[in-house]
Amino acid sequence: MRSPRSIATAAAAAALATTGMTALALPTAPAAGAAGCGNKIFLVDGYKSGESAASFGGPSLSNVASAPGWDREIFYYRNGIIPVLDPTTLNNTVARAVPSLERAAIDYHRACPSARIAFMGYSFGALVAGNVVESLAGKSDIPHNQLSAVLYGDPRRAPQTKGIEGPAGGVLTMLPNLPTIDAPGPRNFRDVAVSEVCNQNDVICNAANPFTNALAVANGVQGYRSGDHAYRFDPFGADARPGDHYQPQTPRIGYGAPLPVPMPTPNALLRHNLLWNATVRAIGDAIDGAVAAGLLARFGVPGADGLAAPIDGLIAEAGG
């Protein structure tokens, strides 16, 4: 096991590493009328587990139960985060996996037009599945009332104010864009039924603003290290209700309310900064904490040195 770094170091690293729905989201009775056309749920696992059924989410996901009228299908995808250390990058993974999964769903709908289609994603798989749902929500390829999803530990969970930590959401709504790692912020699911399940101590989906509540971020990092990015997967059970489901936990590190200052997140500060994004693209694959610190400081980001550590940790942790 790697020796611990500073508390902030693992925040982004952990981040770039599904479930329950009520009868409204995943009815147990089949809606499809054609012979052989059951409802379909696509299962999408996380970082380094998307290609092998044996490693799909570890022991817990191997026991995910189905329900009458529903067929399970594991979606396999080649995944990575950091070039050289991984066979591909996060951006390349998303660019290939999202249209592939979306095509599989549309093809199934065309073959079974009355079937309901659901997605169950965990961690990196929640990033992929959630992006597919957002894309389908903006189109008419599949009727929206036949779509649903449950996302666990989603890196793009929309910021919520559910706990004392103040506004907190997926780590890709907190960090800015980085080389090979786009951080587009939260999604718009429109009228599609989506259940987001997130543990209080999980920095991947519940990252606070590091500018205003560094201790809450520290707690999320410690929670990730201590197993709080683990979930009980039950796509047809208690977590089924569409909406945001924040699961309170006893903090690993004590923290309080955020500082009462109107400070944007690093993501909000730099997301639409054309010069920042052009600079990030120009760097390409060459990224480390020192480069990040220099960039952030050049752009006047407060606490640039503190943000460099999690970025450096991201690169090191992604390598294994």
C-alpha positions as a Markdown table, in Angstrom:
| # | Residue | x | y | z |
|---|---|---|---|---|
| 1 | Met | 0.0 | 0.0 | 0.0 |
| 2 | Arg | 1.3 | 3.5 | -0.8 |
| 3 | Ser | 2.3 | 5.6 | 2.1 |
| 4 | Pro | -0.2 | 8.4 | 2.9 |
| 5 | Arg | 0.4 | 11.8 | 1.3 |
| 6 | Ser | -1.0 | 15.1 | 2.4 |
| 7 | Ile | -4.8 | 15.0 | 2.9 |
| 8 | Ala | -5.4 | 16.9 | -0.3 |
| 9 | Thr | -3.2 | 14.7 | -2.4 |
| 10 | Ala | -5.7 | 11.9 | -2.7 |
| 11 | Ala | -8.7 | 14.0 | -3.4 |
| 12 | Ala | -8.5 | 14.1 | -7.2 |
| 13 | Ala | -6.7 | 10.7 | -7.3 |
| 14 | Ala | -9.5 | 9.0 | -5.5 |
| 15 | Ala | -12.0 | 10.8 | -7.6 |
| 16 | Leu | -10.9 | 9.4 | -10.9 |
| 17 | Ala | -10.7 | 6.0 | -9.9 |
| 18 | Thr | -25.0 | 1.8 | -8.6 |
| 19 | Thr | -28.4 | 1.6 | -6.9 |
| 20 | Gly | -32.0 | 1.4 | -6.5 |
| 21 | Met | -35.1 | 2.6 | -8.2 |
| 22 | Thr | -38.8 | 2.5 | -7.3 |
| 23 | Ala | -41.5 | 1.1 | -9.4 |
| 24 | Leu | -41.5 | 4.5 | -11.1 |
| 25 | Ala | -37.9 | 4.2 | -12.2 |
| 26 | Leu | -37.5 | 0.4 | -12.6 |
| 27 | Pro | -40.8 | -1.4 | -12.6 |
| 28 | Thr | -40.6 | -5.1 | -11.9 |
| 29 | Ala | -43.3 | -6.0 | -14.5 |
| 30 | Pro | -42.1 | -6.1 | -18.1 |
| 31 | Ala | -43.3 | -3.3 | -20.3 |
| 32 | Ala | -42.1 | -4.8 | -23.6 |
| 33 | Gly | -44.6 | -6.6 | -25.7 |
| 34 | Ala | -42.5 | -8.2 | -28.4 |
| 35 | Ala | -41.4 | -11.8 | -27.9 |
| 36 | Gly | -37.9 | -11.9 | -26.2 |
| 37 | Cys | -38.0 | -8.2 | -25.4 |
| 38 | Gly | -37.6 | -7.8 | -21.7 |
| 39 | Asn | -36.7 | -4.5 | -20.1 |
| 40 | Lys | -32.9 | -3.9 | -20.1 |
| 41 | Ile | -30.5 | -2.7 | -17.5 |
| 42 | Phe | -26.9 | -1.9 | -18.5 |
| 43 | Leu | -24.3 | -2.3 | -15.8 |
| 44 | Val | -21.2 | -0.1 | -16.0 |
| 45 | Asp | -18.3 | -0.6 | -13.6 |
| 46 | Gly | -15.5 | 1.7 | -12.5 |
| 47 | Tyr | -11.9 | 2.4 | -13.2 |
| 48 | Lys | -9.8 | -0.7 | -14.1 |
| 49 | Ser | -12.9 | -2.9 | -13.7 |
| 50 | Gly | -14.8 | -2.2 | -16.9 |
| 51 | Glu | -13.3 | -4.9 | -19.1 |
| 52 | Ser | -13.6 | -8.1 | -17.0 |
| 53 | Ala | -16.7 | -9.8 | -15.6 |
| 54 | Ala | -14.5 | -11.3 | -12.9 |
| 55 | Ser | -13.5 | -7.9 | -11.6 |
| 56 | Phe | -16.8 | -6.2 | -12.2 |
| 57 | Gly | -17.1 | -4.2 | -9.0 |
| 58 | Gly | -15.7 | -6.9 | -6.9 |
| 59 | Pro | -17.8 | -9.4 | -4.9 |
| 60 | Ser | -20.7 | -7.0 | -4.3 |
| 61 | Leu | -21.5 | -6.4 | -7.9 |
| 62 | Ser | -21.2 | -10.1 | -8.8 |
| 63 | Asn | -24.3 | -10.5 | -6.6 |
| 64 | Val | -26.4 | -7.7 | -8.0 |
| 65 | Ala | -29.9 | -9.1 | -8.3 |
| 66 | Ser | -32.2 | -8.7 | -11.3 |
| 67 | Ala | -36.0 | -8.5 | -11.2 |
| 68 | Pro | -38.8 | -10.2 | -13.1 |
| 69 | Gly | -39.1 | -8.8 | -16.6 |
| 70 | Trp | -35.5 | -7.3 | -16.6 |
| 71 | Asp | -32.4 | -8.5 | -18.4 |
| 72 | Arg | -29.0 | -7.5 | -17.2 |
| 73 | Glu | -26.2 | -6.6 | -19.6 |
| 74 | Ile | -22.6 | -5.7 | -18.5 |
| 75 | Phe | -21.2 | -3.0 | -20.7 |
| 76 | Tyr | -17.4 | -3.5 | -21.2 |
| 77 | Tyr | -15.2 | -0.6 | -22.0 |
| 78 | Arg | -11.5 | 0.0 | -22.2 |
| 79 | Asn | -10.7 | 2.6 | -19.6 |
| 80 | Gly | -7.9 | 4.7 | -18.3 |
| 81 | Ile | -7.0 | 8.1 | -16.8 |
| 82 | Ile | -3.4 | 9.0 | -17.3 |
| 83 | Pro | -1.4 | 8.4 | -20.5 |
| 84 | Val | 1.7 | 6.2 | -20.1 |
| 85 | Leu | 0.4 | 4.8 | -16.8 |
| 86 | Asp | -2.8 | 3.7 | -18.4 |
| 87 | Pro | -3.6 | 2.3 | -21.9 |
| 88 | Thr | -5.7 | 5.4 | -22.6 |
| 89 | Thr | -6.8 | 8.7 | -21.1 |
| 90 | Leu | -10.0 | 9.7 | -19.2 |
| 91 | Asn | -11.0 | 11.9 | -22.2 |
| 92 | Asn | -10.4 | 9.1 | -24.7 |
| 93 | Thr | -12.3 | 6.7 | -22.5 |
| 94 | Val | -15.3 | 8.9 | -22.3 |
| 95 | Ala | -15.1 | 9.8 | -26.0 |
| 96 | Arg | -15.3 | 6.1 | -27.0 |
| 97 | Ala | -17.4 | 4.5 | -24.2 |
| 98 | Val | -20.2 | 7.1 | -24.2 |
| 99 | Pro | -21.3 | 6.8 | -27.8 |
| 100 | Ser | -20.8 | 3.0 | -27.7 |
| 101 | Leu | -23.1 | 2.6 | -24.8 |
| 102 | Glu | -25.6 | 5.1 | -26.2 |
| 103 | Arg | -25.6 | 3.1 | -29.5 |
| 104 | Ala | -26.3 | -0.1 | -27.6 |
| 105 | Ala | -29.3 | 1.4 | -25.9 |
| 106 | Ile | -30.7 | 2.9 | -29.1 |
| 107 | Asp | -30.2 | -0.4 | -30.9 |
| 108 | Tyr | -32.1 | -2.2 | -28.2 |
| 109 | His | -34.9 | 0.3 | -28.2 |
| 110 | Arg | -35.3 | -0.1 | -32.0 |
| 111 | Ala | -35.4 | -3.9 | -31.6 |
| 112 | Cys | -37.7 | -3.7 | -28.5 |
| 113 | Pro | -39.5 | -0.3 | -28.7 |
| 114 | Ser | -41.8 | -0.9 | -25.7 |
| 115 | Ala | -39.0 | -2.0 | -23.4 |
| 116 | Arg | -37.7 | 0.2 | -20.6 |
| 117 | Ile | -34.0 | 0.9 | -20.5 |
| 118 | Ala | -32.0 | 1.6 | -17.4 |
| 119 | Phe | -28.4 | 2.3 | -16.6 |
| 120 | Met | -26.5 | 1.4 | -13.4 |
| 121 | Gly | -23.1 | 3.0 | -13.1 |
| 122 | Tyr | -20.5 | 3.1 | -10.4 |
| 123 | Ser | -17.6 | 5.6 | -10.1 |
| 124 | Phe | -16.0 | 5.9 | -13.6 |
| 125 | Gly | -18.9 | 3.8 | -14.8 |
| 126 | Ala | -21.3 | 6.4 | -13.3 |
| 127 | Leu | -19.4 | 9.1 | -15.3 |
| 128 | Val | -19.9 | 7.1 | -18.5 |
| 129 | Ala | -23.5 | 6.0 | -17.8 |
| 130 | Gly | -24.5 | 9.5 | -16.6 |
| 131 | Asn | -23.1 | 11.1 | -19.7 |
| 132 | Val | -25.1 | 8.7 | -21.9 |
| 133 | Val | -28.3 | 9.6 | -20.0 |
| 134 | Glu | -27.6 | 13.3 | -20.4 |
| 135 | Ser | -27.1 | 12.8 | -24.1 |
| 136 | Leu | -30.3 | 10.8 | -24.5 |
| 137 | Ala | -32.2 | 13.3 | -22.4 |
| 138 | Gly | -31.5 | 15.9 | -25.1 |
| 139 | Lys | -32.8 | 13.7 | -27.9 |
| 140 | Ser | -35.9 | 11.8 | -29.0 |
| 141 | Asp | -34.3 | 8.5 | -29.9 |
| 142 | Ile | -35.8 | 6.8 | -26.9 |
| 143 | Pro | -38.9 | 8.2 | -25.1 |
| 144 | His | -37.7 | 9.7 | -21.9 |
| 145 | Asn | -40.4 | 7.9 | -19.8 |
| 146 | Gln | -38.7 | 4.7 | -20.8 |
| 147 | Leu | -35.3 | 5.7 | -19.6 |
| 148 | Ser | -33.8 | 5.8 | -16.0 |
| 149 | Ala | -30.5 | 5.4 | -14.2 |
| 150 | Val | -28.9 | 4.9 | -10.8 |
| 151 | Leu | -25.5 | 6.4 | -10.3 |
| 152 | Tyr | -23.2 | 5.6 | -7.4 |
| 153 | Gly | -20.2 | 7.6 | -6.5 |
| 154 | Asp | -20.7 | 9.8 | -9.6 |
| 155 | Pro | -17.8 | 12.2 | -10.3 |
| 156 | Arg | -20.3 | 14.6 | -11.9 |
| 157 | Arg | -22.9 | 14.6 | -9.2 |
| 158 | Ala | -24.5 | 18.1 | -9.2 |
| 159 | Pro | -23.4 | 20.1 | -6.1 |
| 160 | Gln | -25.9 | 19.8 | -3.3 |
| 161 | Thr | -26.2 | 21.4 | 0.2 |
| 162 | Lys | -27.1 | 18.3 | 2.2 |
| 163 | Gly | -24.6 | 18.4 | 5.1 |
| 164 | Ile | -22.7 | 20.8 | 7.2 |
| 165 | Glu | -19.9 | 20.8 | 4.6 |
| 166 | Gly | -21.9 | 23.2 | 2.5 |
| 167 | Pro | -22.2 | 22.9 | -1.3 |
| 168 | Ala | -20.5 | 19.7 | -2.4 |
| 169 | Gly | -20.7 | 17.6 | -5.5 |
| 170 | Gly | -18.7 | 15.3 | -7.9 |
| 171 | Val | -15.0 | 16.0 | -8.1 |
| 172 | Leu | -15.3 | 16.9 | -11.8 |
| 173 | Thr | -17.6 | 19.7 | -10.7 |
| 174 | Met | -14.9 | 20.9 | -8.3 |
| 175 | Leu | -11.6 | 20.6 | -10.2 |
| 176 | Pro | -10.9 | 22.6 | -13.3 |
| 177 | Asn | -10.1 | 21.1 | -16.7 |
| 178 | Leu | -6.7 | 19.4 | -16.7 |
| 179 | Pro | -4.6 | 17.9 | -19.5 |
| 180 | Thr | -6.5 | 14.8 | -20.8 |
| 181 | Ile | -9.1 | 15.2 | -18.0 |
| 182 | Asp | -12.1 | 17.4 | -18.8 |
| 183 | Ala | -14.1 | 18.6 | -15.9 |
| 184 | Pro | -17.4 | 19.8 | -17.5 |
| 185 | Gly | -19.3 | 20.3 | -14.3 |
| 186 | Pro | -22.8 | 18.9 | -13.5 |
| 187 | Arg | -25.2 | 17.4 | -16.1 |
| 188 | Asn | -28.7 | 18.3 | -17.1 |
| 189 | Phe | -30.9 | 15.1 | -17.1 |
| 190 | Arg | -34.0 | 17.1 | -18.0 |
| 191 | Asp | -37.1 | 14.9 | -17.5 |
| 192 | Val | -35.3 | 11.5 | -17.3 |
| 193 | Ala | -35.6 | 9.7 | -13.9 |
| 194 | Val | -32.1 | 9.5 | -12.3 |
| 195 | Ser | -31.1 | 8.4 | -8.8 |
| 196 | Glu | -27.8 | 9.7 | -7.5 |
| 197 | Val | -26.5 | 7.9 | -4.5 |
| 198 | Cys | -23.6 | 9.4 | -2.6 |
| 199 | Asn | -21.9 | 8.8 | 0.7 |
| 200 | Gln | -21.1 | 11.8 | 2.9 |
| 201 | Asn | -17.5 | 10.7 | 3.2 |
| 202 | Asp | -16.9 | 9.9 | -0.5 |
| 203 | Val | -14.8 | 12.6 | -2.1 |
| 204 | Ile | -15.6 | 11.3 | -5.6 |
| 205 | Cys | -19.2 | 12.5 | -5.5 |
| 206 | Asn | -19.2 | 14.8 | -2.4 |
| 207 | Ala | -16.2 | 17.0 | -2.9 |
| 208 | Ala | -16.6 | 20.3 | -1.1 |
| 209 | Asn | -15.1 | 23.6 | -2.3 |
| 210 | Pro | -11.4 | 23.4 | -1.2 |
| 211 | Phe | -11.2 | 27.2 | -1.0 |
| 212 | Thr | -13.9 | 27.4 | 1.7 |
| 213 | Asn | -13.9 | 24.0 | 3.5 |
| 214 | Ala | -10.5 | 22.3 | 3.2 |
| 215 | Leu | -11.3 | 20.1 | 6.2 |
| 216 | Ala | -14.4 | 18.7 | 4.5 |
| 217 | Val | -12.3 | 17.8 | 1.5 |
| 218 | Ala | -9.8 | 16.2 | 3.9 |
| 219 | Asn | -12.6 | 14.1 | 5.4 |
| 220 | Gly | -13.7 | 13.0 | 2.0 |
| 221 | Val | -10.2 | 11.9 | 1.1 |
| 222 | Gln | -9.9 | 9.9 | 4.3 |
| 223 | Gly | -13.3 | 8.4 | 3.7 |
| 224 | Tyr | -12.2 | 7.2 | 0.3 |
| 225 | Arg | -9.1 | 5.7 | 1.8 |
| 226 | Ser | -11.2 | 4.0 | 4.5 |
| 227 | Gly | -13.8 | 2.4 | 2.3 |
| 228 | Asp | -16.5 | 5.0 | 2.0 |
| 229 | His | -16.5 | 4.9 | -1.8 |
| 230 | Ala | -18.1 | 1.4 | -1.4 |
| 231 | Tyr | -21.8 | 1.0 | -1.9 |
| 232 | Arg | -24.4 | -1.7 | -1.5 |
| 233 | Phe | -25.8 | -2.2 | -5.0 |
| 234 | Asp | -29.5 | -2.9 | -5.2 |
| 235 | Pro | -31.0 | -1.5 | -8.5 |
| 236 | Phe | -34.5 | -2.7 | -7.7 |
| 237 | Gly | -34.6 | -1.8 | -4.0 |
| 238 | Ala | -34.6 | 1.0 | -1.5 |
| 239 | Asp | -32.4 | 3.4 | -3.4 |
| 240 | Ala | -34.7 | 3.4 | -6.5 |
| 241 | Arg | -36.4 | 6.7 | -6.0 |
| 242 | Pro | -35.3 | 9.3 | -8.6 |
| 243 | Gly | -33.4 | 12.2 | -7.0 |
| 244 | Asp | -30.3 | 12.9 | -5.0 |
| 245 | His | -29.7 | 10.5 | -2.1 |
| 246 | Tyr | -27.1 | 11.7 | 0.3 |
| 247 | Gln | -26.1 | 9.1 | 2.8 |
| 248 | Pro | -25.0 | 10.6 | 6.1 |
| 249 | Gln | -21.9 | 9.0 | 7.8 |
| 250 | Thr | -19.9 | 9.7 | 10.9 |
| 251 | Pro | -17.0 | 11.9 | 9.6 |
| 252 | Arg | -13.5 | 10.4 | 9.6 |
| 253 | Ile | -12.1 | 13.8 | 10.3 |
| 254 | Gly | -14.0 | 16.5 | 12.2 |
| 255 | Tyr | -15.0 | 19.5 | 10.1 |
| 256 | Gly | -17.5 | 22.3 | 10.3 |
| 257 | Ala | -19.4 | 24.7 | 8.1 |
| 258 | Pro | -17.6 | 26.4 | 5.1 |
| 259 | Leu | -16.1 | 29.8 | 5.4 |
| 260 | Pro | -18.8 | 32.5 | 4.9 |
| 261 | Val | -17.1 | 34.0 | 1.8 |
| 262 | Pro | -18.5 | 34.0 | -1.8 |
| 263 | Met | -15.6 | 32.0 | -3.3 |
| 264 | Pro | -16.3 | 30.0 | -6.4 |
| 265 | Thr | -14.9 | 26.5 | -6.9 |
| 266 | Pro | -11.8 | 26.0 | -9.0 |
| 267 | Asn | -14.1 | 24.5 | -11.7 |
| 268 | Ala | -16.4 | 27.5 | -11.7 |
| 269 | Leu | -13.5 | 29.9 | -11.7 |
| 270 | Leu | -11.8 | 28.4 | -14.8 |
| 271 | Arg | -14.4 | 26.4 | -16.7 |
| 272 | His | -15.1 | 29.1 | -19.3 |
| 273 | Asn | -11.6 | 30.7 | -19.2 |
| 274 | Leu | -10.5 | 30.4 | -22.9 |
| 275 | Leu | -6.9 | 31.0 | -22.2 |
| 276 | Trp | -6.8 | 28.4 | -19.4 |
| 277 | Asn | -8.4 | 25.8 | -21.5 |
| 278 | Ala | -6.2 | 26.6 | -24.5 |
| 279 | Thr | -3.1 | 26.3 | -22.2 |
| 280 | Val | -4.3 | 23.0 | -20.8 |
| 281 | Arg | -4.8 | 21.6 | -24.3 |
| 282 | Ala | -1.4 | 22.8 | -25.4 |
| 283 | Ile | 0.3 | 21.0 | -22.5 |
| 284 | Gly | -1.1 | 17.7 | -23.7 |
| 285 | Asp | 0.1 | 14.7 | -21.7 |
| 286 | Ala | 2.8 | 16.5 | -19.8 |
| 287 | Ile | 1.2 | 17.2 | -16.4 |
| 288 | Asp | 2.4 | 17.0 | -12.9 |
| 289 | Gly | 1.8 | 18.9 | -9.7 |
| 290 | Ala | 4.5 | 21.4 | -10.4 |
| 291 | Val | 3.1 | 22.3 | -13.8 |
| 292 | Ala | -0.4 | 22.6 | -12.4 |
| 293 | Ala | 0.8 | 24.8 | -9.5 |
| 294 | Gly | 2.5 | 27.1 | -12.0 |
| 295 | Leu | -0.5 | 27.3 | -14.2 |
| 296 | Leu | -2.9 | 28.0 | -11.4 |
| 297 | Ala | -0.7 | 30.6 | -9.9 |
| 298 | Arg | -0.3 | 32.3 | -13.4 |
| 299 | Phe | -4.1 | 32.5 | -13.6 |
| 300 | Gly | -4.4 | 34.0 | -10.1 |
| 301 | Val | -6.1 | 31.1 | -8.5 |
| 302 | Pro | -5.9 | 31.4 | -4.7 |
| 303 | Gly | -4.3 | 28.5 | -2.9 |
| 304 | Ala | -2.6 | 27.3 | -6.1 |
| 305 | Asp | 0.0 | 25.3 | -4.2 |
| 306 | Gly | -2.7 | 23.5 | -2.3 |
| 307 | Leu | -4.5 | 22.4 | -5.5 |
| 308 | Ala | -1.3 | 21.1 | -7.0 |
| 309 | Ala | -1.0 | 18.3 | -4.5 |
| 310 | Pro | -4.3 | 16.6 | -5.4 |
| 311 | Ile | -3.4 | 16.9 | -9.1 |
| 312 | Asp | 0.0 | 15.3 | -8.5 |
| 313 | Gly | -1.7 | 12.6 | -6.4 |
| 314 | Leu | -4.2 | 12.0 | -9.2 |
| 315 | Ile | -1.4 | 11.1 | -11.6 |
| 316 | Ala | 0.5 | 8.9 | -9.1 |
| 317 | Glu | -2.6 | 7.1 | -7.8 |
| 318 | Ala | -4.0 | 6.5 | -11.3 |
| 319 | Gly | -0.9 | 4.4 | -12.1 |
| 320 | Gly | -2.0 | 1.8 | -9.6 |
